[in-house]
């Protein structure tokens, strides 16, 4: 990138400056408060839009030179132009500006970054991506678990540090899971060999006991059937014996019941006729009994049947017919209720007799059936006792087998659970190891360090070349992102040493990015003889070799230096205005 023209008006200490670049290197000199740094900041703000001295856009008016209302800065370069208008803060860029440009316009910018920021910038400078297939391939090449690599890849979009912390968090989670599983404090060596306490049990014995249980259950079923048969026979014999006694008793009453029934039926017939006659007399009617004419005396007679209830016999009796008054016989009316009650009792007695006779007859028939079928044979009491004891012994065996199986199964379950816990703990430990392996790979000393080494090689080689050309201390950017000069920490360097380091780093960034621009302010920090001569010689070498398109250097001098190489042009700044002078007064 070649800067061709600079136009600045009313920008801080610069009132008016119009510079056309005629050489690769342009030196701006002047006394204190002349506007040198203001010009450098004007160029920077035009190209990047960054304000150095104020933070907020609303304060851009303070950047305008005192007493003025507006200002601007414009920088033309090959391929475009960039401008900043004040106080509006309107920033316009026509063309494309390199991403590394801010680091060559502000030589101190890189040294102000922290380690992670330096690392990220160098990755970008060298075109190294922290995501994508390249990092994935490096993780897999280190033997990292493929599934966990896939899981952590999205975090790489936020950078190595984010992915590293994610892997560490996953490792901590796996350790926590291990502690939860084992109930113990995690230790790498302990976890590698940890096994859950496992009770012993005989699988073959458990199998045999289960088979024995099945066999004894079959024996119990057979023994129960045998005992049930014996008990059934005993029950049937007892029931038959009891029933036979009852049947014999009932059958023995048959003749007596039959005799009584015959007597009761005869008496019932007598009472029925007696009630009919009494009812007829009581009502004055002889229902169904018409008088007949006696063949001997020609008188009216009636024929009645007379019963002897004691003997159970009857005979026909002939008596004279007497007409009863129509109103009925009062005595018969009085006797009728008593006779009807007696008739009811006789009817009940006959019915009961028939019922008892039927029962006795059924008992007799049942007895005959039993006698024909034969009595059930009663089992021997010792046989029943032996069968009962055998069944109880088998049940006791079953109880023992079941208890043994329960104990063995509990031991089996405990052993299985212990194996599962051991496996689970081993899985968690493996996860810890795998995540820690990924975390180590993503740590600054891992893949980022490898990639950084690849990125650092070109920039350190460039810094070594610059140190050789300028005859300055050799600058190095270490893998931990620390900066050294001849192996001394940047923080321990003097002001002029730091200036040299910053200048060489900015040039290296410009060279590797292809920007080929370098802006250096306050070069007067170098001693007037050796230091400044080294700077001029170094920049001249770069320009002569075509490695520097534009260099703008600013410093406080008493006058413009003489006898500069042809690659240099100079400008004097006085009271904010650039004057063309060969030598300051």
NORHU-V728691 format. One record per pair of residues at least 12 apart in sequence whose C-alpha atoms are under 10 Angstrom apart, sorted by the first residue. I is the first residue (numbers start at 0). J is the second residue. If there is no record, write none. Layout:
BEGIN
i | j
I | J
I | J
END
This chain:
BEGIN
i | j
0 | 76
0 | 77
0 | 78
0 | 96
0 | 97
0 | 100
0 | 509
0 | 513
0 | 514
0 | 515
0 | 516
0 | 547
0 | 548
0 | 549
1 | 20
1 | 23
1 | 75
1 | 76
1 | 77
1 | 78
1 | 514
1 | 515
1 | 516
1 | 547
1 | 548
1 | 549
1 | 550
2 | 19
2 | 20
2 | 21
2 | 23
2 | 74
2 | 75
2 | 76
2 | 77
2 | 78
2 | 79
2 | 80
2 | 516
2 | 548
2 | 549
2 | 550
2 | 551
3 | 18
3 | 19
3 | 20
3 | 21
3 | 22
3 | 23
3 | 74
3 | 75
3 | 76
3 | 77
3 | 79
3 | 80
3 | 549
4 | 17
4 | 18
4 | 19
4 | 20
4 | 21
4 | 73
4 | 74
4 | 75
4 | 76
4 | 77
4 | 80
5 | 17
5 | 18
5 | 19
5 | 20
5 | 38
5 | 41
5 | 42
5 | 45
5 | 72
5 | 73
5 | 74
5 | 75
5 | 76
5 | 80
5 | 81
5 | 82
6 | 18
6 | 19
6 | 38
6 | 41
6 | 42
6 | 71
6 | 72
6 | 73
6 | 74
6 | 75
6 | 82
7 | 37
7 | 38
7 | 41
7 | 42
7 | 45
7 | 70
7 | 71
7 | 72
7 | 73
7 | 74
7 | 82
7 | 83
7 | 576
8 | 38
8 | 41
8 | 63
8 | 64
8 | 67
8 | 69
8 | 70
8 | 71
8 | 72
8 | 73
8 | 84
8 | 85
8 | 575
8 | 576
9 | 37
9 | 41
9 | 62
9 | 63
9 | 64
9 | 65
9 | 66
9 | 67
9 | 68
9 | 69
9 | 70
9 | 71
9 | 72
9 | 85
9 | 575
10 | 34
10 | 37
10 | 38
10 | 40
10 | 41
10 | 60
10 | 61
10 | 62
10 | 63
10 | 64
10 | 65
10 | 67
10 | 69
10 | 70
10 | 71
10 | 72
10 | 84
10 | 85
10 | 575
11 | 34
11 | 36
11 | 37
11 | 38
11 | 40
11 | 41
11 | 52
11 | 61
11 | 62
11 | 63
11 | 64
11 | 65
11 | 70
11 | 575
12 | 32
12 | 33
12 | 34
12 | 35
12 | 36
12 | 37
12 | 38
12 | 41
12 | 62
12 | 63
12 | 64
12 | 65
12 | 574
12 | 575
12 | 576
13 | 32
13 | 33
13 | 34
13 | 35
13 | 36
13 | 37
13 | 38
13 | 39
13 | 41
13 | 63
13 | 64
13 | 70
13 | 572
13 | 573
13 | 574
13 | 575
13 | 576
13 | 577
14 | 34
14 | 37
14 | 38
14 | 63
14 | 64
14 | 65
14 | 67
14 | 70
14 | 573
14 | 574
14 | 575
14 | 576
14 | 577
15 | 38
15 | 70
15 | 71
15 | 572
15 | 574
15 | 575
15 | 576
15 | 577
16 | 38
16 | 72
16 | 572
16 | 575
16 | 576
16 | 577
16 | 578
17 | 73
17 | 576
17 | 577
17 | 578
18 | 74
18 | 570
18 | 577
19 | 75
20 | 75
20 | 76
20 | 549
20 | 550
20 | 551
20 | 567
20 | 568
21 | 549
21 | 566
21 | 567
21 | 568
22 | 542
22 | 548
22 | 549
22 | 550
22 | 565
22 | 566
22 | 567
22 | 568
22 | 569
23 | 516
23 | 538
23 | 539
23 | 541
23 | 542
23 | 543
23 | 545
23 | 546
23 | 547
23 | 548
23 | 549
23 | 550
23 | 551
23 | 565
23 | 566
23 | 567
23 | 568
24 | 516
24 | 517
24 | 518
24 | 535
24 | 538
24 | 539
24 | 541
24 | 542
24 | 547
24 | 548
24 | 549
24 | 550
24 | 551
24 | 552
24 | 564
24 | 565
24 | 566
24 | 567
24 | 568
24 | 569
25 | 518
25 | 549
25 | 550
25 | 551
25 | 552
25 | 553
25 | 566
25 | 567
25 | 568
25 | 569
25 | 570
26 | 519
26 | 522
26 | 550
26 | 551
26 | 552
26 | 553
26 | 554
26 | 559
26 | 560
26 | 567
26 | 568
26 | 569
26 | 570
26 | 571
27 | 39
27 | 520
27 | 551
27 | 552
27 | 553
27 | 554
27 | 555
27 | 556
27 | 559
27 | 568
27 | 569
27 | 570
27 | 571
27 | 572
27 | 577
28 | 521
28 | 522
28 | 523
28 | 552
28 | 553
28 | 554
28 | 555
28 | 556
28 | 557
28 | 558
28 | 559
28 | 560
28 | 569
28 | 570
28 | 571
28 | 572
28 | 573
28 | 577
28 | 583
29 | 553
29 | 554
29 | 555
29 | 556
29 | 557
29 | 558
29 | 559
29 | 570
29 | 571
29 | 572
29 | 573
29 | 574
29 | 575
29 | 577
29 | 583
30 | 554
30 | 555
30 | 556
30 | 557
30 | 558
30 | 571
30 | 572
30 | 573
30 | 574
30 | 583
31 | 554
31 | 555
31 | 556
31 | 557
31 | 572
31 | 573
31 | 574
32 | 555
32 | 572
32 | 573
32 | 574
32 | 575
33 | 555
33 | 571
33 | 572
33 | 573
33 | 574
33 | 575
33 | 576
33 | 577
34 | 553
34 | 572
34 | 573
34 | 574
34 | 575
34 | 576
34 | 577
35 | 520
35 | 521
35 | 552
35 | 553
35 | 554
35 | 555
35 | 571
35 | 572
35 | 573
35 | 574
35 | 575
35 | 576
35 | 577
36 | 519
36 | 520
36 | 521
36 | 553
36 | 554
36 | 555
37 | 51
37 | 62
37 | 575
38 | 72
38 | 553
38 | 572
38 | 575
38 | 576
38 | 577
39 | 104
39 | 105
39 | 518
39 | 519
39 | 520
39 | 551
39 | 552
39 | 553
40 | 52
40 | 72
40 | 104
40 | 105
40 | 520
41 | 62
41 | 71
41 | 72
41 | 73
41 | 74
41 | 82
41 | 83
42 | 72
42 | 73
42 | 74
42 | 81
42 | 82
42 | 83
42 | 104
42 | 518
42 | 551
43 | 72
43 | 74
43 | 83
43 | 100
43 | 101
43 | 103
43 | 104
43 | 105
43 | 518
44 | 71
44 | 72
44 | 73
44 | 74
44 | 81
44 | 82
44 | 83
44 | 84
44 | 88
44 | 90
44 | 101
44 | 104
45 | 71
45 | 72
45 | 73
45 | 74
45 | 75
45 | 80
45 | 81
45 | 82
45 | 83
45 | 84
45 | 89
45 | 90
45 | 91
45 | 92
46 | 72
46 | 73
46 | 74
46 | 75
46 | 76
46 | 80
46 | 81
46 | 82
46 | 83
46 | 90
46 | 91
46 | 92
46 | 96
46 | 100
46 | 101
46 | 104
47 | 81
47 | 82
47 | 83
47 | 90
47 | 91
47 | 92
47 | 96
47 | 98
47 | 100
47 | 101
47 | 104
48 | 81
48 | 82
48 | 83
48 | 88
48 | 89
48 | 90
48 | 91
48 | 92
49 | 83
49 | 90
49 | 101
50 | 62
50 | 88
56 | 85
56 | 86
56 | 87
56 | 88
56 | 89
57 | 86
57 | 87
57 | 88
58 | 86
58 | 87
58 | 88
59 | 84
59 | 85
59 | 86
59 | 87
59 | 88
60 | 85
60 | 86
60 | 87
60 | 88
61 | 85
61 | 86
62 | 85
62 | 86
63 | 84
63 | 85
63 | 86
64 | 575
68 | 85
68 | 86
69 | 84
69 | 85
69 | 86
69 | 87
70 | 83
70 | 84
70 | 85
70 | 86
70 | 87
70 | 88
71 | 83
71 | 84
71 | 85
71 | 86
71 | 87
71 | 88
71 | 89
71 | 90
72 | 84
72 | 85
72 | 90
73 | 90
73 | 91
73 | 92
74 | 92
75 | 92
75 | 93
76 | 93
76 | 94
76 | 96
76 | 549
77 | 94
78 | 93
78 | 94
78 | 95
78 | 96
79 | 92
79 | 93
79 | 94
79 | 95
79 | 96
80 | 92
80 | 93
80 | 94
80 | 95
80 | 96
81 | 93
81 | 94
81 | 95
81 | 96
96 | 514
97 | 509
97 | 512
97 | 513
97 | 514
98 | 123
98 | 124
98 | 512
98 | 514
99 | 120
99 | 123
99 | 124
99 | 505
99 | 508
99 | 509
99 | 511
99 | 512
99 | 513
99 | 514
100 | 505
100 | 508
100 | 509
100 | 512
100 | 513
100 | 514
100 | 515
100 | 516
100 | 517
101 | 505
101 | 509
101 | 518
102 | 501
102 | 504
102 | 505
102 | 506
102 | 508
102 | 509
102 | 516
102 | 517
102 | 518
103 | 501
103 | 502
103 | 504
103 | 505
103 | 506
103 | 507
103 | 508
103 | 509
103 | 510
103 | 514
103 | 515
103 | 516
103 | 517
103 | 518
103 | 519
103 | 550
104 | 505
104 | 509
104 | 516
104 | 517
104 | 518
104 | 519
104 | 520
104 | 550
104 | 551
105 | 501
105 | 502
105 | 505
105 | 517
105 | 518
105 | 519
105 | 520
106 | 498
106 | 499
106 | 500
106 | 501
106 | 502
106 | 503
106 | 504
106 | 505
106 | 506
106 | 508
106 | 517
106 | 518
106 | 519
106 | 520
107 | 497
107 | 498
107 | 500
107 | 501
107 | 502
107 | 504
107 | 505
107 | 519
108 | 501
108 | 504
108 | 505
109 | 121
109 | 501
109 | 504
109 | 505
109 | 508
110 | 480
110 | 481
110 | 482
110 | 489
110 | 497
110 | 500
110 | 501
110 | 504
110 | 505
112 | 480
113 | 480
113 | 481
114 | 443
114 | 478
114 | 479
114 | 480
114 | 481
115 | 158
115 | 159
115 | 160
115 | 443
115 | 479
115 | 480
116 | 480
117 | 476
117 | 479
117 | 480
117 | 481
118 | 159
118 | 443
118 | 447
118 | 448
118 | 450
118 | 451
118 | 454
118 | 455
118 | 478
118 | 479
118 | 480
119 | 158
119 | 159
119 | 447
119 | 451
121 | 450
121 | 451
121 | 454
121 | 455
121 | 458
121 | 480
121 | 508
122 | 447
122 | 450
122 | 451
122 | 453
122 | 454
122 | 455
123 | 454
123 | 512
124 | 454
124 | 458
124 | 508
124 | 509
124 | 511
124 | 512
125 | 450
125 | 451
125 | 453
125 | 454
125 | 455
125 | 457
125 | 458
125 | 508
125 | 511
125 | 512
126 | 454
126 | 512
127 | 450
127 | 451
127 | 453
127 | 454
128 | 155
128 | 156
128 | 158
128 | 450
129 | 152
129 | 154
129 | 155
129 | 156
129 | 157
129 | 158
129 | 159
129 | 162
129 | 441
129 | 446
129 | 447
129 | 450
130 | 152
130 | 153
130 | 154
130 | 155
130 | 156
130 | 157
130 | 158
130 | 159
131 | 152
131 | 153
131 | 155
131 | 156
132 | 152
134 | 148
134 | 152
134 | 155
134 | 159
134 | 441
134 | 446
134 | 447
134 | 450
135 | 148
135 | 149
135 | 151
135 | 152
135 | 155
136 | 148
137 | 440
137 | 446
137 | 449
137 | 450
138 | 436
138 | 437
138 | 440
138 | 441
138 | 445
138 | 446
139 | 437
141 | 436
141 | 437
141 | 440
141 | 446
142 | 433
142 | 436
142 | 437
143 | 432
143 | 433
143 | 434
143 | 435
143 | 436
143 | 437
143 | 438
143 | 440
144 | 430
144 | 432
144 | 433
144 | 434
144 | 436
144 | 437
145 | 433
147 | 166
147 | 169
147 | 430
147 | 433
147 | 434
147 | 437
148 | 166
148 | 433
148 | 434
148 | 437
150 | 165
150 | 166
151 | 163
151 | 165
151 | 166
151 | 169
151 | 434
151 | 437
151 | 438
154 | 166
155 | 441
158 | 441
158 | 447
159 | 438
159 | 440
159 | 441
159 | 442
159 | 443
159 | 446
159 | 447
160 | 438
160 | 441
160 | 442
160 | 443
160 | 447
161 | 441
161 | 442
162 | 437
162 | 438
162 | 441
162 | 442
163 | 434
163 | 435
163 | 437
163 | 438
163 | 439
163 | 440
163 | 441
163 | 442
163 | 443
164 | 438
164 | 441
164 | 442
165 | 434
165 | 437
165 | 438
165 | 441
166 | 431
166 | 433
166 | 434
166 | 435
166 | 436
166 | 437
166 | 438
166 | 439
166 | 440
166 | 441
166 | 442
167 | 431
167 | 434
167 | 435
167 | 436
167 | 437
167 | 438
167 | 439
167 | 441
167 | 442
168 | 434
168 | 435
168 | 438
169 | 430
169 | 431
169 | 433
169 | 434
169 | 435
169 | 438
170 | 427
170 | 428
170 | 429
170 | 430
170 | 431
170 | 432
170 | 433
170 | 434
170 | 435
170 | 436
170 | 437
170 | 438
171 | 430
171 | 431
171 | 434
171 | 435
172 | 427
172 | 430
172 | 431
172 | 434
173 | 424
173 | 426
173 | 427
173 | 428
173 | 429
173 | 430
173 | 431
173 | 432
173 | 433
173 | 434
174 | 186
174 | 187
174 | 190
174 | 424
174 | 427
174 | 428
174 | 429
174 | 430
174 | 431
174 | 432
175 | 427
175 | 431
176 | 423
176 | 424
176 | 426
176 | 427
176 | 428
176 | 430
176 | 431
177 | 190
177 | 420
177 | 423
177 | 424
177 | 425
177 | 426
177 | 427
177 | 428
177 | 430
177 | 431
178 | 190
178 | 424
178 | 427
179 | 424
180 | 195
180 | 420
180 | 421
180 | 423
180 | 424
180 | 427
181 | 193
181 | 194
181 | 195
181 | 420
181 | 421
181 | 423
181 | 424
185 | 428
186 | 428
187 | 428
187 | 431
187 | 432
189 | 428
190 | 421
190 | 424
190 | 425
190 | 427
190 | 428
190 | 429
190 | 431
191 | 424
191 | 425
191 | 428
191 | 429
191 | 432
192 | 421
192 | 424
192 | 425
192 | 428
193 | 421
193 | 422
193 | 424
193 | 425
193 | 428
194 | 417
194 | 418
194 | 419
194 | 420
194 | 421
194 | 422
194 | 424
194 | 425
195 | 414
195 | 416
195 | 417
195 | 418
195 | 419
195 | 420
195 | 421
195 | 422
195 | 424
196 | 413
196 | 414
196 | 416
196 | 417
196 | 418
196 | 420
196 | 421
197 | 410
197 | 411
197 | 413
197 | 414
197 | 415
197 | 416
197 | 417
197 | 418
197 | 421
198 | 409
198 | 410
198 | 411
198 | 412
198 | 413
198 | 414
198 | 415
198 | 417
199 | 407
199 | 410
199 | 411
199 | 413
199 | 414
200 | 406
200 | 407
200 | 408
200 | 409
200 | 410
200 | 411
200 | 412
200 | 413
200 | 414
201 | 407
201 | 410
201 | 411
202 | 407
202 | 408
202 | 410
202 | 411
204 | 403
204 | 404
204 | 407
205 | 400
205 | 403
205 | 404
205 | 405
205 | 406
205 | 407
205 | 408
205 | 411
206 | 404
206 | 407
207 | 400
207 | 404
208 | 397
208 | 399
208 | 400
208 | 401
208 | 403
208 | 404
208 | 407
209 | 400
209 | 401
209 | 403
209 | 404
210 | 400
211 | 396
211 | 397
211 | 400
211 | 401
212 | 396
212 | 397
212 | 398
212 | 399
212 | 400
212 | 401
212 | 404
213 | 397
213 | 400
214 | 397
215 | 393
215 | 394
215 | 395
215 | 396
215 | 397
215 | 400
216 | 393
216 | 394
216 | 396
216 | 397
217 | 393
218 | 389
218 | 390
218 | 393
218 | 394
218 | 397
219 | 389
219 | 390
219 | 391
219 | 392
219 | 393
219 | 394
219 | 396
219 | 397
220 | 390
220 | 393
221 | 390
222 | 386
222 | 387
222 | 388
222 | 389
222 | 390
222 | 391
222 | 393
223 | 386
223 | 387
223 | 389
223 | 390
223 | 391
223 | 393
224 | 386
224 | 390
225 | 383
225 | 386
225 | 387
225 | 390
226 | 382
226 | 383
226 | 384
226 | 385
226 | 386
226 | 387
226 | 388
226 | 389
226 | 390
227 | 383
227 | 386
227 | 387
228 | 378
228 | 383
229 | 377
229 | 378
229 | 379
229 | 380
229 | 382
229 | 383
229 | 386
229 | 387
230 | 377
230 | 378
230 | 380
230 | 383
230 | 386
230 | 387
231 | 377
231 | 378
232 | 375
232 | 376
232 | 377
232 | 378
233 | 375
233 | 376
233 | 377
233 | 378
233 | 379
233 | 380
233 | 383
234 | 375
234 | 377
234 | 378
235 | 374
235 | 375
235 | 376
235 | 377
236 | 374
236 | 375
236 | 376
236 | 377
236 | 378
237 | 375
237 | 376
237 | 377
238 | 375
239 | 369
239 | 374
239 | 375
240 | 374
240 | 375
242 | 362
242 | 365
242 | 366
242 | 369
243 | 362
243 | 363
243 | 365
243 | 366
243 | 369
243 | 370
243 | 374
244 | 366
245 | 362
245 | 366
246 | 358
246 | 359
246 | 360
246 | 361
246 | 362
246 | 363
246 | 364
246 | 365
246 | 366
246 | 367
247 | 359
247 | 362
247 | 363
247 | 365
247 | 366
248 | 359
248 | 362
248 | 363
249 | 355
249 | 356
249 | 358
249 | 359
249 | 360
249 | 361
249 | 362
249 | 363
250 | 356
250 | 358
250 | 359
250 | 360
250 | 361
250 | 362
250 | 363
250 | 364
250 | 365
250 | 366
251 | 359
251 | 360
251 | 362
251 | 363
252 | 355
252 | 356
252 | 358
252 | 359
252 | 360
253 | 355
253 | 356
253 | 357
253 | 358
253 | 359
253 | 360
253 | 362
253 | 363
254 | 356
254 | 359
255 | 356
256 | 351
256 | 352
256 | 353
256 | 354
256 | 355
256 | 356
256 | 357
256 | 359
257 | 352
257 | 353
257 | 355
257 | 356
257 | 359
258 | 352
259 | 348
259 | 349
259 | 352
259 | 353
260 | 348
260 | 349
260 | 350
260 | 351
260 | 352
260 | 353
260 | 355
260 | 356
261 | 311
261 | 349
261 | 352
261 | 353
262 | 308
262 | 309
262 | 310
262 | 311
262 | 349
263 | 308
263 | 311
263 | 345
263 | 346
263 | 347
263 | 348
263 | 349
263 | 350
263 | 352
264 | 311
264 | 345
264 | 346
264 | 348
264 | 349
264 | 350
264 | 352
265 | 306
265 | 307
265 | 308
265 | 311
265 | 312
265 | 313
265 | 345
265 | 349
266 | 306
266 | 307
266 | 308
266 | 309
266 | 311
266 | 312
266 | 342
266 | 345
266 | 346
266 | 349
267 | 308
267 | 341
267 | 342
267 | 343
267 | 344
267 | 345
267 | 346
267 | 347
267 | 348
267 | 349
268 | 306
268 | 342
268 | 345
268 | 346
269 | 304
269 | 305
269 | 306
269 | 307
269 | 308
269 | 313
269 | 342
270 | 306
270 | 338
270 | 339
270 | 341
270 | 342
270 | 343
270 | 345
270 | 346
271 | 338
271 | 339
271 | 341
271 | 342
271 | 343
271 | 345
271 | 346
272 | 303
272 | 304
272 | 305
272 | 342
273 | 305
273 | 335
273 | 338
273 | 339
273 | 342
274 | 331
274 | 334
274 | 335
274 | 336
274 | 337
274 | 338
274 | 339
274 | 340
274 | 341
274 | 342
275 | 287
275 | 335
275 | 338
275 | 339
276 | 288
276 | 331
276 | 335
277 | 328
277 | 330
277 | 331
277 | 332
277 | 333
277 | 334
277 | 335
277 | 336
277 | 338
277 | 339
278 | 327
278 | 328
278 | 331
278 | 332
278 | 334
278 | 335
278 | 336
278 | 338
278 | 339
279 | 323
279 | 327
279 | 328
279 | 331
279 | 332
279 | 335
280 | 323
280 | 324
280 | 325
280 | 326
280 | 327
280 | 328
280 | 329
280 | 330
280 | 331
280 | 332
280 | 335
281 | 323
281 | 325
281 | 326
281 | 327
281 | 328
281 | 329
281 | 330
281 | 331
281 | 332
281 | 333
281 | 334
281 | 335
282 | 323
282 | 324
282 | 325
282 | 326
282 | 327
282 | 328
282 | 329
282 | 331
282 | 332
283 | 322
283 | 323
283 | 324
283 | 325
283 | 326
283 | 327
283 | 328
283 | 329
283 | 331
283 | 332
284 | 322
284 | 323
284 | 324
284 | 325
284 | 326
284 | 327
284 | 328
285 | 322
285 | 323
288 | 301
288 | 302
288 | 303
289 | 301
289 | 302
289 | 320
290 | 302
290 | 318
290 | 319
290 | 320
290 | 321
290 | 322
291 | 319
291 | 320
292 | 319
292 | 320
293 | 317
293 | 319
298 | 319
298 | 320
299 | 318
299 | 319
299 | 320
299 | 321
299 | 322
300 | 317
300 | 318
300 | 319
300 | 320
300 | 321
301 | 316
301 | 317
301 | 318
301 | 319
301 | 320
301 | 321
302 | 315
302 | 316
302 | 317
302 | 318
302 | 319
302 | 320
303 | 315
303 | 316
303 | 317
303 | 318
304 | 316
304 | 317
443 | 478
443 | 479
443 | 480
444 | 478
444 | 479
447 | 478
448 | 477
448 | 478
448 | 479
448 | 480
449 | 478
450 | 478
451 | 477
451 | 478
451 | 479
451 | 480
452 | 476
452 | 477
452 | 478
454 | 478
455 | 475
455 | 476
455 | 477
455 | 478
455 | 480
456 | 475
456 | 476
457 | 507
457 | 511
458 | 474
458 | 475
458 | 476
458 | 504
458 | 506
458 | 507
458 | 508
458 | 510
458 | 511
459 | 473
459 | 474
459 | 475
459 | 476
459 | 477
459 | 504
459 | 507
460 | 474
460 | 475
460 | 507
461 | 474
461 | 475
461 | 503
461 | 504
461 | 506
461 | 507
461 | 508
461 | 510
461 | 511
462 | 474
462 | 475
462 | 476
462 | 500
462 | 502
462 | 503
462 | 504
462 | 505
462 | 506
462 | 507
462 | 508
463 | 475
463 | 503
463 | 507
464 | 503
464 | 507
465 | 502
465 | 503
465 | 504
465 | 506
465 | 507
465 | 537
465 | 538
465 | 540
465 | 541
466 | 484
466 | 485
466 | 499
466 | 500
466 | 503
466 | 537
467 | 537
468 | 533
468 | 534
468 | 536
468 | 537
468 | 538
468 | 539
468 | 540
468 | 541
469 | 499
469 | 503
469 | 530
469 | 532
469 | 533
469 | 534
469 | 535
469 | 536
469 | 537
469 | 538
469 | 540
470 | 529
470 | 530
470 | 533
470 | 534
470 | 536
470 | 537
471 | 484
471 | 485
471 | 496
471 | 499
471 | 500
471 | 503
471 | 530
471 | 533
471 | 534
471 | 537
472 | 484
472 | 485
472 | 486
472 | 487
472 | 496
472 | 499
472 | 500
473 | 485
473 | 486
473 | 487
473 | 499
473 | 500
473 | 503
474 | 486
474 | 487
474 | 488
474 | 489
474 | 499
474 | 500
474 | 501
474 | 503
474 | 504
475 | 487
475 | 488
475 | 489
475 | 500
475 | 504
476 | 504
482 | 500
482 | 504
483 | 497
483 | 500
484 | 496
484 | 497
484 | 499
484 | 500
489 | 501
494 | 524
494 | 525
495 | 521
495 | 522
495 | 523
495 | 524
495 | 525
495 | 526
495 | 530
496 | 524
496 | 525
498 | 519
498 | 520
498 | 521
498 | 522
498 | 524
498 | 525
499 | 522
499 | 524
499 | 525
499 | 530
499 | 534
501 | 519
502 | 517
502 | 518
502 | 519
502 | 520
502 | 522
502 | 534
503 | 517
503 | 537
505 | 517
505 | 518
505 | 519
506 | 518
506 | 519
506 | 538
506 | 541
506 | 546
506 | 547
506 | 550
509 | 546
509 | 547
509 | 548
510 | 541
510 | 546
510 | 547
513 | 546
513 | 547
513 | 548
514 | 546
514 | 547
514 | 548
514 | 549
515 | 541
515 | 542
515 | 545
515 | 546
515 | 547
515 | 548
515 | 549
515 | 550
516 | 546
516 | 547
516 | 548
516 | 549
516 | 550
516 | 551
517 | 538
517 | 547
517 | 548
517 | 549
517 | 550
517 | 551
517 | 552
518 | 549
518 | 550
518 | 551
518 | 552
518 | 553
519 | 550
519 | 551
519 | 552
519 | 553
519 | 554
520 | 551
520 | 552
520 | 553
520 | 554
520 | 555
521 | 552
521 | 553
521 | 554
521 | 555
522 | 534
522 | 552
522 | 553
522 | 554
522 | 555
522 | 556
523 | 552
523 | 553
523 | 554
523 | 555
523 | 556
524 | 554
524 | 555
525 | 554
527 | 556
532 | 563
535 | 563
535 | 564
535 | 566
535 | 567
536 | 563
536 | 564
538 | 550
538 | 564
538 | 566
538 | 567
539 | 563
539 | 564
539 | 565
539 | 566
539 | 567
540 | 564
540 | 566
541 | 566
542 | 565
542 | 566
542 | 567
543 | 564
543 | 565
543 | 566
550 | 567
551 | 567
551 | 568
551 | 569
552 | 569
553 | 570
555 | 572
556 | 571
556 | 583
557 | 582
557 | 583
557 | 584
558 | 570
558 | 571
558 | 580
558 | 581
558 | 582
558 | 583
558 | 584
559 | 571
559 | 580
559 | 581
559 | 582
559 | 583
559 | 584
560 | 581
560 | 582
560 | 583
561 | 581
561 | 582
569 | 581
569 | 582
570 | 582
571 | 583
END
